[in-house]
Protein backbone atom coordinates (compact mmCIF):
# COMPACT_ATOMS: atom_id res chain seq x y z
CA UNK A 1 0.00 0.00 0.00
CA UNK A 2 2.96 2.30 0.39
CA UNK A 3 3.06 2.93 -3.35
CA UNK A 4 -0.57 4.09 -3.24
CA UNK A 5 0.32 6.64 -0.56
CA UNK A 6 3.35 7.82 -2.53
CA UNK A 7 1.31 8.06 -5.72
CA UNK A 8 -1.46 10.02 -4.02
CA UNK A 9 1.09 12.40 -2.47
CA UNK A 10 2.78 12.90 -5.86
CA UNK A 11 -0.55 13.66 -7.54
CA UNK A 12 -1.46 16.09 -4.77
CA UNK A 13 1.91 17.81 -5.04
CA UNK A 14 1.57 18.07 -8.83
CA UNK A 15 -1.94 19.52 -8.44
CA UNK A 16 -0.63 22.07 -5.95
CA UNK A 17 2.17 23.01 -8.35
CA UNK A 18 -0.24 23.53 -11.27
CA UNK A 19 -2.48 25.70 -9.12
CA UNK A 20 0.50 27.73 -7.93
CA UNK A 21 1.66 28.38 -11.50
CA UNK A 22 -1.88 29.36 -12.51
CA UNK A 23 -2.09 31.74 -9.52
CA UNK A 24 1.07 33.69 -10.32
CA UNK A 25 0.82 33.46 -14.13
CA UNK A 26 -2.92 33.88 -14.75
CA UNK A 27 -4.30 34.30 -18.27
CA UNK A 28 -4.16 37.93 -19.35
CA UNK A 29 -7.65 39.32 -19.80
CA UNK A 30 -7.92 41.32 -23.04
CA UNK A 31 -8.78 45.01 -23.03
CA UNK A 32 -12.50 45.06 -23.80
CA UNK A 33 -13.26 48.77 -23.52
CA UNK A 34 -11.43 52.07 -24.00
CA UNK A 35 -12.09 55.66 -22.89
CA UNK A 36 -12.90 56.39 -26.56
CA UNK A 37 -15.94 54.11 -26.23
CA UNK A 38 -17.11 56.35 -23.37
CA UNK A 39 -16.30 59.55 -25.32
CA UNK A 40 -13.55 60.61 -22.94
CA UNK A 41 -10.29 62.00 -24.39
CA UNK A 42 -7.25 59.92 -23.51
CA UNK A 43 -3.67 59.18 -24.41
CA UNK A 44 -2.04 55.73 -24.34
CA UNK A 45 0.98 55.95 -22.03
CA UNK A 46 3.82 53.79 -20.86
CA UNK A 47 6.07 54.21 -17.84
CA UNK A 48 8.26 52.14 -15.59
CA UNK A 49 7.55 50.54 -12.26
CA UNK A 50 10.00 51.53 -9.53
CA UNK A 51 11.83 48.25 -10.19
CA UNK A 52 11.96 48.88 -13.95
CA UNK A 53 9.07 46.66 -15.09
CA UNK A 54 7.43 48.32 -18.14
CA UNK A 55 3.79 49.28 -17.54
CA UNK A 56 1.04 50.29 -19.98
CA UNK A 57 -1.88 52.58 -19.27
CA UNK A 58 -4.25 55.35 -20.26
CA UNK A 59 -4.00 58.99 -19.28
CA UNK A 60 -7.30 60.90 -19.12
CA UNK A 61 -6.39 64.63 -18.88
CA UNK A 62 -9.16 66.83 -17.50
CA UNK A 63 -9.09 70.37 -18.97
CA UNK A 64 -9.71 71.97 -15.54
CA UNK A 65 -8.37 69.31 -13.22
CA UNK A 66 -8.88 69.78 -9.48
CA UNK A 67 -6.78 66.71 -8.67
CA UNK A 68 -5.41 63.55 -10.24
CA UNK A 69 -6.45 59.96 -9.57
CA UNK A 70 -4.39 56.81 -10.00
CA UNK A 71 -6.67 53.79 -10.40
CA UNK A 72 -5.44 50.30 -9.47
CA UNK A 73 -7.32 47.27 -10.78
CA UNK A 74 -7.84 43.86 -9.20
CA UNK A 75 -6.19 40.47 -9.60
CA UNK A 76 -6.69 38.71 -12.97
CA UNK A 77 -8.14 41.95 -14.41
CA UNK A 78 -6.76 44.99 -16.21
CA UNK A 79 -7.32 48.73 -16.44
CA UNK A 80 -10.74 48.22 -18.06
CA UNK A 81 -12.08 47.02 -14.71
CA UNK A 82 -11.77 50.49 -13.16
CA UNK A 83 -12.69 52.49 -16.25
CA UNK A 84 -16.24 53.10 -14.99
CA UNK A 85 -14.86 54.53 -11.75
CA UNK A 86 -12.43 56.69 -13.74
CA UNK A 87 -15.33 58.09 -15.77
CA UNK A 88 -17.12 59.19 -12.59
CA UNK A 89 -13.93 60.71 -11.18
CA UNK A 90 -13.37 62.51 -14.47
CA UNK A 91 -16.86 64.01 -14.15
CA UNK A 92 -15.87 65.19 -10.66
CA UNK A 93 -12.91 67.09 -12.10
CA UNK A 94 -10.10 64.54 -11.85
CA UNK A 95 -7.46 63.72 -14.42
CA UNK A 96 -7.03 59.95 -14.26
CA UNK A 97 -4.25 57.44 -14.80
CA UNK A 98 -5.33 53.85 -15.36
CA UNK A 99 -2.64 51.21 -15.82
CA UNK A 100 -2.12 47.47 -15.93
CA UNK A 101 -0.20 45.85 -13.10
CA UNK A 102 2.72 43.59 -13.98
CA UNK A 103 1.71 40.29 -15.61
CA UNK A 104 -1.70 41.80 -16.41
CA UNK A 105 -3.13 43.44 -19.52
CA UNK A 106 -0.44 44.95 -21.74
CA UNK A 107 2.21 45.49 -19.06
CA UNK A 108 5.46 43.60 -18.77
CA UNK A 109 6.38 41.13 -16.09
CA UNK A 110 6.19 37.37 -15.99
CA UNK A 111 4.62 36.85 -12.55
CA UNK A 112 2.07 38.56 -10.37
CA UNK A 113 2.68 38.59 -6.63
CA UNK A 114 -0.95 39.60 -5.89
CA UNK A 115 0.02 42.82 -4.16
CA UNK A 116 3.62 42.47 -2.99
CA UNK A 117 5.74 43.79 -5.86
CA UNK A 118 2.72 45.56 -7.33
CA UNK A 119 3.41 48.32 -4.81
CA UNK A 120 6.43 49.14 -6.98
CA UNK A 121 4.06 49.50 -9.94
CA UNK A 122 1.78 51.90 -8.06
CA UNK A 123 4.77 53.94 -6.90
CA UNK A 124 5.82 54.25 -10.54
CA UNK A 125 2.31 55.47 -11.36
CA UNK A 126 2.52 58.07 -8.58
CA UNK A 127 5.86 59.21 -10.02
CA UNK A 128 4.12 59.62 -13.39
CA UNK A 129 1.32 61.88 -12.09
CA UNK A 130 3.33 63.82 -9.49
CA UNK A 131 4.77 66.05 -12.24
CA UNK A 132 1.40 67.81 -12.59
CA UNK A 133 1.58 69.25 -9.09
CA UNK A 134 -2.03 68.37 -8.21
CA UNK A 135 -3.42 66.54 -5.15
CA UNK A 136 -3.15 62.79 -5.72
CA UNK A 137 -5.87 60.23 -5.02
CA UNK A 138 -5.24 56.50 -5.08
CA UNK A 139 -8.26 54.33 -5.89
CA UNK A 140 -7.85 50.56 -5.64
CA UNK A 141 -10.12 47.62 -6.39
CA UNK A 142 -9.58 44.29 -4.55
CA UNK A 143 -5.84 43.56 -4.91
CA UNK A 144 -5.48 47.13 -6.15
CA UNK A 145 -7.07 48.39 -2.94
CA UNK A 146 -4.49 46.57 -0.85
CA UNK A 147 -1.76 47.98 -3.08
CA UNK A 148 -3.19 51.50 -2.75
CA UNK A 149 -3.00 51.30 1.05
CA UNK A 150 0.56 49.98 1.08
CA UNK A 151 1.65 52.54 -1.53
CA UNK A 152 0.16 55.52 0.33
CA UNK A 153 1.89 54.35 3.50
CA UNK A 154 5.20 54.57 1.63
CA UNK A 155 4.66 57.77 -0.36
CA UNK A 156 3.48 60.97 1.31
CA UNK A 157 2.67 62.53 -2.05
CA UNK A 158 -0.54 60.50 -2.01
CA UNK A 159 -3.19 62.75 -0.47
CA UNK A 160 -6.15 60.37 -0.09
CA UNK A 161 -7.06 56.70 -0.59
CA UNK A 162 -10.31 54.98 -1.61
CA UNK A 163 -10.47 51.19 -1.65
CA UNK A 164 -13.11 48.73 -2.81
CA UNK A 165 -12.99 45.17 -1.40
CA UNK A 166 -9.35 45.36 -0.28
CA UNK A 167 -7.81 42.53 1.71
CA UNK A 168 -6.18 43.10 5.10
CA UNK A 169 -3.69 40.23 4.89
CA UNK A 170 -2.79 38.35 1.72
CA UNK A 171 -2.36 35.01 3.45
CA UNK A 172 -5.92 35.15 4.85
CA UNK A 173 -7.37 36.36 1.56
CA UNK A 174 -5.70 33.49 -0.32
CA UNK A 175 -7.37 30.98 1.98
CA UNK A 176 -10.76 32.57 1.30
CA UNK A 177 -10.22 32.45 -2.47
CA UNK A 178 -9.63 28.71 -2.51
CA UNK A 179 -12.57 27.99 -0.23
CA UNK A 180 -14.85 30.22 -2.32
CA UNK A 181 -13.76 28.40 -5.48
CA UNK A 182 -13.60 24.79 -4.32
CA UNK A 183 -15.67 24.69 -1.14
CA UNK A 184 -14.54 24.42 2.49
CA UNK A 185 -12.95 20.95 2.31
CA UNK A 186 -11.01 21.22 -0.96
CA UNK A 187 -10.28 24.86 -0.21
CA UNK A 188 -8.46 23.94 2.99
CA UNK A 189 -6.57 21.27 1.05
CA UNK A 190 -5.36 24.01 -1.33
CA UNK A 191 -3.89 26.23 1.39
CA UNK A 192 -0.27 25.09 0.80
CA UNK A 193 -0.55 26.42 -2.77
CA UNK A 194 0.09 29.98 -1.59
CA UNK A 195 3.48 28.98 -0.22
CA UNK A 196 4.44 27.31 -3.52
CA UNK A 197 3.30 30.45 -5.35
CA UNK A 198 5.50 32.63 -3.18
CA UNK A 199 8.39 30.22 -3.74
CA UNK A 200 7.93 30.58 -7.50
CA UNK A 201 7.96 34.37 -7.28
CA UNK A 202 10.63 34.56 -4.55
CA UNK A 203 8.42 36.76 -2.42
CA UNK A 204 7.03 36.65 1.11
CA UNK A 205 3.37 36.66 2.12
CA UNK A 206 4.22 38.79 5.12
CA UNK A 207 5.11 41.65 2.76
CA UNK A 208 1.43 42.09 1.83
CA UNK A 209 -0.34 43.10 5.03
CA UNK A 210 -2.15 46.41 4.45
CA UNK A 211 -3.59 46.17 7.96
CA UNK A 212 -0.06 46.68 9.25
CA UNK A 213 0.57 49.74 7.05
CA UNK A 214 -2.72 51.61 6.99
CA UNK A 215 -2.11 53.61 10.18
CA UNK A 216 0.85 55.30 8.47
CA UNK A 217 -1.49 57.05 6.02
CA UNK A 218 -2.98 59.32 8.71
CA UNK A 219 -3.62 62.23 8.81
CA UNK A 220 -4.44 61.72 5.15
CA UNK A 221 -8.02 60.42 4.72
CA UNK A 222 -9.03 56.86 3.81
CA UNK A 223 -12.40 55.56 2.59
CA UNK A 224 -12.97 51.80 2.74
CA UNK A 225 -15.82 50.23 0.73
CA UNK A 226 -16.82 46.58 1.08
CA UNK A 227 -19.79 44.32 0.40
CA UNK A 228 -21.24 42.34 3.29
CA UNK A 229 -21.68 39.28 1.04
CA UNK A 230 -18.11 39.18 -0.21
CA UNK A 231 -17.01 35.54 -0.19
CA UNK A 232 -13.65 36.12 -1.88
CA UNK A 233 -12.47 38.75 0.62
CA UNK A 234 -14.88 38.56 3.58
CA UNK A 235 -16.10 41.80 5.11
CA UNK A 236 -14.03 41.12 8.23
CA UNK A 237 -11.03 42.37 6.22
CA UNK A 238 -12.67 45.81 5.91
CA UNK A 239 -13.43 45.95 9.63
CA UNK A 240 -9.84 45.01 10.45
CA UNK A 241 -8.50 47.74 8.16
CA UNK A 242 -10.88 50.30 9.61
CA UNK A 243 -9.86 49.48 13.19
CA UNK A 244 -6.18 49.79 12.28
CA UNK A 245 -6.52 53.04 10.32
CA UNK A 246 -5.90 56.46 11.81
CA UNK A 247 -8.21 59.46 11.49
CA UNK A 248 -9.74 60.67 9.26
CA UNK A 249 -11.22 57.37 8.10
CA UNK A 250 -14.58 56.21 6.73
CA UNK A 251 -16.13 52.81 6.14
CA UNK A 252 -19.14 52.01 3.98
CA UNK A 253 -20.51 48.47 4.00
CA UNK A 254 -22.75 47.83 1.00
CA UNK A 255 -25.58 45.59 2.13
CA UNK A 256 -26.27 42.66 -0.17
CA UNK A 257 -23.22 43.18 -2.39
CA UNK A 258 -20.44 40.73 -3.17
CA UNK A 259 -16.84 41.21 -4.18
CA UNK A 260 -16.35 44.53 -6.07
CA UNK A 261 -20.09 44.54 -6.80
CA UNK A 262 -21.34 47.57 -4.89
CA UNK A 263 -20.53 49.86 -7.83
CA UNK A 264 -22.84 47.69 -9.99
CA UNK A 265 -25.56 46.87 -7.43
CA UNK A 266 -25.82 50.30 -5.82
CA UNK A 267 -24.12 52.82 -8.15
CA UNK A 268 -25.90 55.92 -6.80
CA UNK A 269 -24.93 55.18 -3.20
CA UNK A 270 -21.48 53.99 -4.21
CA UNK A 271 -20.52 57.15 -6.06
CA UNK A 272 -22.31 59.38 -3.55
CA UNK A 273 -20.07 57.95 -0.82
CA UNK A 274 -16.97 58.63 -2.91
CA UNK A 275 -18.10 62.11 -3.98
CA UNK A 276 -18.82 63.15 -0.36
CA UNK A 277 -15.46 61.82 0.81
CA UNK A 278 -13.57 63.58 -1.99
CA UNK A 279 -15.38 66.89 -1.56
CA UNK A 280 -14.30 67.07 2.09
CA UNK A 281 -10.73 66.14 1.15
CA UNK A 282 -10.49 68.67 -1.67
CA UNK A 283 -11.94 71.42 0.49
CA UNK A 284 -9.15 70.82 3.00
CA UNK A 285 -6.59 70.71 0.20
CA UNK A 286 -7.80 74.07 -1.13
CA UNK A 287 -7.47 75.59 2.34
CA UNK A 288 -3.88 74.36 2.50
CA UNK A 289 -3.13 76.11 -0.79
CA UNK A 290 -4.64 79.39 0.41
CA UNK A 291 -2.96 79.49 3.82
CA UNK A 292 0.51 81.08 3.78
CA UNK A 293 3.45 79.04 5.04
CA UNK A 294 4.31 79.63 8.72
CA UNK A 295 6.85 82.35 9.38
CA UNK A 296 10.15 81.58 11.04
CA UNK A 297 8.98 83.31 14.24
CA UNK A 298 5.75 81.29 14.35
CA UNK A 299 7.60 78.08 13.64
CA UNK A 300 10.04 78.66 16.48
CA UNK A 301 7.43 79.71 19.06
C-alpha positions in Angstrom: 0.0 0.0 0.0 3.0 2.3 0.4 3.1 2.9 -3.3 -0.6 4.1 -3.2 0.3 6.6 -0.6 3.4 7.8 -2.5 1.3 8.1 -5.7 -1.5 10.0 -4.0 1.1 12.4 -2.5 2.8 12.9 -5.9 -0.5 13.7 -7.5 -1.5 16.1 -4.8 1.9 17.8 -5.0 1.6 18.1 -8.8 -1.9 19.5 -8.4 -0.6 22.1 -6.0 2.2 23.0 -8.4 -0.2 23.5 -11.3 -2.5 25.7 -9.1 0.5 27.7 -7.9 1.7 28.4 -11.5 -1.9 29.4 -12.5 -2.1 31.7 -9.5 1.1 33.7 -10.3 0.8 33.5 -14.1 -2.9 33.9 -14.8 -4.3 34.3 -18.3 -4.2 37.9 -19.4 -7.7 39.3 -19.8 -7.9 41.3 -23.0 -8.8 45.0 -23.0 -12.5 45.1 -23.8 -13.3 48.8 -23.5 -11.4 52.1 -24.0 -12.1 55.7 -22.9 -12.9 56.4 -26.6 -15.9 54.1 -26.2 -17.1 56.4 -23.4 -16.3 59.6 -25.3 -13.6 60.6 -22.9 -10.3 62.0 -24.4 -7.2 59.9 -23.5 -3.7 59.2 -24.4 -2.0 55.7 -24.3 1.0 56.0 -22.0 3.8 53.8 -20.9 6.1 54.2 -17.8 8.3 52.1 -15.6 7.6 50.5 -12.3 10.0 51.5 -9.5 11.8 48.2 -10.2 12.0 48.9 -13.9 9.1 46.7 -15.1 7.4 48.3 -18.1 3.8 49.3 -17.5 1.0 50.3 -20.0 -1.9 52.6 -19.3 -4.3 55.3 -20.3 -4.0 59.0 -19.3 -7.3 60.9 -19.1 -6.4 64.6 -18.9 -9.2 66.8 -17.5 -9.1 70.4 -19.0 -9.7 72.0 -15.5 -8.4 69.3 -13.2 -8.9 69.8 -9.5 -6.8 66.7 -8.7 -5.4 63.5 -10.2 -6.5 60.0 -9.6 -4.4 56.8 -10.0 -6.7 53.8 -10.4 -5.4 50.3 -9.5 -7.3 47.3 -10.8 -7.8 43.9 -9.2 -6.2 40.5 -9.6 -6.7 38.7 -13.0 -8.1 41.9 -14.4 -6.8 45.0 -16.2 -7.3 48.7 -16.4 -10.7 48.2 -18.1 -12.1 47.0 -14.7 -11.8 50.5 -13.2 -12.7 52.5 -16.3 -16.2 53.1 -15.0 -14.9 54.5 -11.7 -12.4 56.7 -13.7 -15.3 58.1 -15.8 -17.1 59.2 -12.6 -13.9 60.7 -11.2 -13.4 62.5 -14.5 -16.9 64.0 -14.2 -15.9 65.2 -10.7 -12.9 67.1 -12.1 -10.1 64.5 -11.9 -7.5 63.7 -14.4 -7.0 60.0 -14.3 -4.2 57.4 -14.8 -5.3 53.8 -15.4 -2.6 51.2 -15.8 -2.1 47.5 -15.9 -0.2 45.9 -13.1 2.7 43.6 -14.0 1.7 40.3 -15.6 -1.7 41.8 -16.4 -3.1 43.4 -19.5 -0.4 44.9 -21.7 2.2 45.5 -19.1 5.5 43.6 -18.8 6.4 41.1 -16.1 6.2 37.4 -16.0 4.6 36.9 -12.6 2.1 38.6 -10.4 2.7 38.6 -6.6 -0.9 39.6 -5.9 0.0 42.8 -4.2 3.6 42.5 -3.0 5.7 43.8 -5.9 2.7 45.6 -7.3 3.4 48.3 -4.8 6.4 49.1 -7.0 4.1 49.5 -9.9 1.8 51.9 -8.1 4.8 53.9 -6.9 5.8 54.2 -10.5 2.3 55.5 -11.4 2.5 58.1 -8.6 5.9 59.2 -10.0 4.1 59.6 -13.4 1.3 61.9 -12.1 3.3 63.8 -9.5 4.8 66.1 -12.2 1.4 67.8 -12.6 1.6 69.3 -9.1 -2.0 68.4 -8.2 -3.4 66.5 -5.1 -3.1 62.8 -5.7 -5.9 60.2 -5.0 -5.2 56.5 -5.1 -8.3 54.3 -5.9 -7.9 50.6 -5.6 -10.1 47.6 -6.4 -9.6 44.3 -4.5 -5.8 43.6 -4.9 -5.5 47.1 -6.2 -7.1 48.4 -2.9 -4.5 46.6 -0.8 -1.8 48.0 -3.1 -3.2 51.5 -2.7 -3.0 51.3 1.0 0.6 50.0 1.1 1.6 52.5 -1.5 0.2 55.5 0.3 1.9 54.3 3.5 5.2 54.6 1.6 4.7 57.8 -0.4 3.5 61.0 1.3 2.7 62.5 -2.0 -0.5 60.5 -2.0 -3.2 62.7 -0.5 -6.1 60.4 -0.1 -7.1 56.7 -0.6 -10.3 55.0 -1.6 -10.5 51.2 -1.6 -13.1 48.7 -2.8 -13.0 45.2 -1.4 -9.4 45.4 -0.3 -7.8 42.5 1.7 -6.2 43.1 5.1 -3.7 40.2 4.9 -2.8 38.4 1.7 -2.4 35.0 3.4 -5.9 35.1 4.8 -7.4 36.4 1.6 -5.7 33.5 -0.3 -7.4 31.0 2.0 -10.8 32.6 1.3 -10.2 32.5 -2.5 -9.6 28.7 -2.5 -12.6 28.0 -0.2 -14.9 30.2 -2.3 -13.8 28.4 -5.5 -13.6 24.8 -4.3 -15.7 24.7 -1.1 -14.5 24.4 2.5 -13.0 20.9 2.3 -11.0 21.2 -1.0 -10.3 24.9 -0.2 -8.5 23.9 3.0 -6.6 21.3 1.1 -5.4 24.0 -1.3 -3.9 26.2 1.4 -0.3 25.1 0.8 -0.6 26.4 -2.8 0.1 30.0 -1.6 3.5 29.0 -0.2 4.4 27.3 -3.5 3.3 30.5 -5.3 5.5 32.6 -3.2 8.4 30.2 -3.7 7.9 30.6 -7.5 8.0 34.4 -7.3 10.6 34.6 -4.5 8.4 36.8 -2.4 7.0 36.6 1.1 3.4 36.7 2.1 4.2 38.8 5.1 5.1 41.7 2.8 1.4 42.1 1.8 -0.3 43.1 5.0 -2.2 46.4 4.5 -3.6 46.2 8.0 -0.1 46.7 9.3 0.6 49.7 7.0 -2.7 51.6 7.0 -2.1 53.6 10.2 0.9 55.3 8.5 -1.5 57.0 6.0 -3.0 59.3 8.7 -3.6 62.2 8.8 -4.4 61.7 5.2 -8.0 60.4 4.7 -9.0 56.9 3.8 -12.4 55.6 2.6 -13.0 51.8 2.7 -15.8 50.2 0.7 -16.8 46.6 1.1 -19.8 44.3 0.4 -21.2 42.3 3.3 -21.7 39.3 1.0 -18.1 39.2 -0.2 -17.0 35.5 -0.2 -13.7 36.1 -1.9 -12.5 38.7 0.6 -14.9 38.6 3.6 -16.1 41.8 5.1 -14.0 41.1 8.2 -11.0 42.4 6.2 -12.7 45.8 5.9 -13.4 46.0 9.6 -9.8 45.0 10.5 -8.5 47.7 8.2 -10.9 50.3 9.6 -9.9 49.5 13.2 -6.2 49.8 12.3 -6.5 53.0 10.3 -5.9 56.5 11.8 -8.2 59.5 11.5 -9.7 60.7 9.3 -11.2 57.4 8.1 -14.6 56.2 6.7 -16.1 52.8 6.1 -19.1 52.0 4.0 -20.5 48.5 4.0 -22.7 47.8 1.0 -25.6 45.6 2.1 -26.3 42.7 -0.2 -23.2 43.2 -2.4 -20.4 40.7 -3.2 -16.8 41.2 -4.2 -16.4 44.5 -6.1 -20.1 44.5 -6.8 -21.3 47.6 -4.9 -20.5 49.9 -7.8 -22.8 47.7 -10.0 -25.6 46.9 -7.4 -25.8 50.3 -5.8 -24.1 52.8 -8.1 -25.9 55.9 -6.8 -24.9 55.2 -3.2 -21.5 54.0 -4.2 -20.5 57.1 -6.1 -22.3 59.4 -3.6 -20.1 58.0 -0.8 -17.0 58.6 -2.9 -18.1 62.1 -4.0 -18.8 63.1 -0.4 -15.5 61.8 0.8 -13.6 63.6 -2.0 -15.4 66.9 -1.6 -14.3 67.1 2.1 -10.7 66.1 1.2 -10.5 68.7 -1.7 -11.9 71.4 0.5 -9.2 70.8 3.0 -6.6 70.7 0.2 -7.8 74.1 -1.1 -7.5 75.6 2.3 -3.9 74.4 2.5 -3.1 76.1 -0.8 -4.6 79.4 0.4 -3.0 79.5 3.8 0.5 81.1 3.8 3.5 79.0 5.0 4.3 79.6 8.7 6.8 82.4 9.4 10.1 81.6 11.0 9.0 83.3 14.2 5.7 81.3 14.3 7.6 78.1 13.6 10.0 78.7 16.5 7.4 79.7 19.1 
